[in-house]
Amino acid sequence: MTTERIGPKATADEREMLRAFLDYHRATLAWKCDGLDDEQLRLRSMPPSTLSLLGLVRHMAEVERAWFRRVIDGEDIGLVWSDSGDFQVAYDATGATRAEAFAAWQAEVEHSRRIEGEAASLDVTGYSKSWDEDVSLRMVMLHLIHEYARHNGHADFLREGVDGVTGA
């Protein structure tokens, strides 16, 4: 599988720019996992960390779910991998497979795109229990861009550790 990454245009309106940067970072995470088997995707960074590429994919599924479905859309749903609401549980990909992790992540990304696309504006708000305040769709999209960018930096190092592949 080869992931296509399309960089954001240099000029666009605010919403299109946010969408483009978010999709670029989503594609970057998938790209960092291209060509690896389940065992390679489960390789951990270093003890005692449970961080792996597959763990990052699982974690980002939880992040997408929490911010778009639970906060912006107000859905009363739990996390995918944690009954206790602990986002860190997703990092431990012991026994996980590419198929289940990517299916969950891609499903959450599609929900996120639908919710964002149906929102009247970036000023739509939802309540964040963890932050104990209302947050706008704009803030959620910016937060996810930040979250992906940070974790894609981790993915760079993880991928290099698996097979020596580097690249932006």
C-alpha positions in Angstrom: 0.0 0.0 0.0 1.2 3.5 -0.9 -0.4 6.4 0.8 -0.8 9.5 -1.2 -0.1 12.7 0.7 -1.4 16.0 -0.8 0.1 19.1 0.8 -2.2 21.9 1.7 -2.5 24.8 -0.8 -0.7 28.0 0.0 -3.9 30.0 -0.2 -7.4 28.9 0.8 -10.2 29.9 3.1 -9.8 29.1 6.8 -12.0 26.0 6.8 -10.4 24.5 3.7 -6.9 25.2 5.1 -7.8 23.4 8.4 -9.2 20.4 6.5 -6.2 20.2 4.2 -3.7 20.3 7.0 -5.6 17.8 9.1 -5.9 15.4 6.1 -2.2 15.9 5.3 -1.2 14.9 8.8 -3.6 11.9 8.8 -2.0 10.8 5.5 1.4 11.2 7.0 0.7 8.8 9.8 -0.6 6.2 7.3 2.4 6.8 5.1 4.8 6.1 8.1 3.1 2.7 8.4 3.2 1.8 4.7 4.9 -1.5 3.8 5.2 -2.8 7.3 3.7 -6.0 8.6 1.8 -6.4 11.9 5.0 -7.4 13.8 6.9 -4.4 12.6 4.0 -2.1 13.4 3.9 -3.5 16.9 7.7 -2.9 17.6 8.1 -0.7 20.7 10.3 2.3 20.9 12.2 1.3 24.1 11.3 -0.2 27.4 9.2 0.5 29.4 7.3 2.4 26.7 4.5 0.7 24.9 4.6 3.2 22.1 4.6 1.7 18.6 3.4 2.8 15.1 0.3 0.6 15.6 -0.2 2.1 19.0 -0.1 5.6 17.5 -2.8 4.6 14.9 -5.0 3.2 17.7 -4.4 6.3 19.8 -5.4 8.6 17.0 -8.6 6.6 16.5 -9.4 7.4 20.1 -8.5 11.1 19.7 -10.7 11.5 16.5 -13.6 9.7 18.3 -13.3 11.8 21.5 -13.0 15.2 19.9 -15.4 14.9 17.0 -18.0 12.4 18.1 -18.1 12.9 21.8 -17.3 16.6 22.0 -18.6 18.3 18.8 -21.4 15.8 18.0 -22.3 15.1 21.7 -22.5 11.3 21.2 -22.6 9.4 24.5 -20.1 6.7 23.5 -17.0 5.3 25.2 -13.5 4.9 23.7 -12.7 2.1 21.4 -10.0 0.3 23.5 -10.6 1.6 27.0 -13.7 1.2 29.2 -12.1 3.5 31.8 -11.5 6.4 29.3 -7.7 6.1 29.4 -6.3 7.2 26.1 -3.0 5.5 26.9 -4.4 2.0 26.7 -4.5 2.3 22.9 -0.7 2.7 22.8 -0.3 -0.9 23.9 -0.8 -2.7 20.6 0.2 -6.2 21.9 -1.7 -8.6 19.8 -3.2 -5.9 17.7 -3.3 -6.1 13.9 -3.0 -3.5 11.1 -6.4 -4.6 9.9 -8.3 -3.9 13.1 -6.3 -0.7 14.0 -6.6 0.9 10.6 -10.3 -0.1 10.2 -11.1 1.6 13.5 -9.0 4.7 12.7 -10.4 5.1 9.2 -13.9 4.7 10.5 -13.3 7.4 13.1 -11.7 9.7 10.5 -14.8 9.2 8.3 -17.1 10.1 11.2 -14.9 13.2 11.9 -15.1 14.3 8.2 -18.9 13.9 8.3 -19.3 15.9 11.5 -17.0 18.6 10.3 -18.7 18.8 6.9 -22.2 19.0 8.4 -21.3 21.8 10.9 -22.7 25.2 9.9 -19.4 26.9 10.7 -16.1 26.6 12.6 -17.8 28.4 15.5 -20.0 25.4 16.3 -19.3 24.3 19.9 -19.4 21.2 21.9 -18.6 20.6 25.6 -15.3 19.0 26.5 -15.6 17.2 29.8 -11.8 16.8 30.1 -11.3 20.6 29.7 -14.6 21.4 31.5 -15.6 24.1 28.9 -17.2 24.6 25.5 -14.8 24.3 22.6 -15.3 25.4 19.0 -14.9 23.1 15.9 -12.1 25.5 14.9 -10.2 24.7 18.2 -10.9 20.9 17.8 -9.4 20.9 14.2 -6.4 22.9 15.4 -6.0 20.6 18.3 -6.0 17.5 16.1 -3.5 19.1 13.7 -1.2 19.6 16.7 -1.9 16.1 18.0 -1.1 14.5 14.6 2.0 16.7 14.1 3.4 15.7 17.5 2.7 12.0 17.0 4.0 12.1 13.5 7.3 13.2 14.9 7.2 10.1 17.1 6.3 8.0 14.0 9.4 9.3 12.3 11.6 7.9 15.0 9.6 4.7 15.3 9.8 4.0 11.6 13.5 4.7 11.4 14.0 2.2 14.3 12.0 -0.5 12.5 13.7 -0.5 9.1 15.9 2.6 8.8 13.4 4.5 6.5 13.4 8.2 7.0 11.6 11.1 5.3 9.4 14.0 6.0 
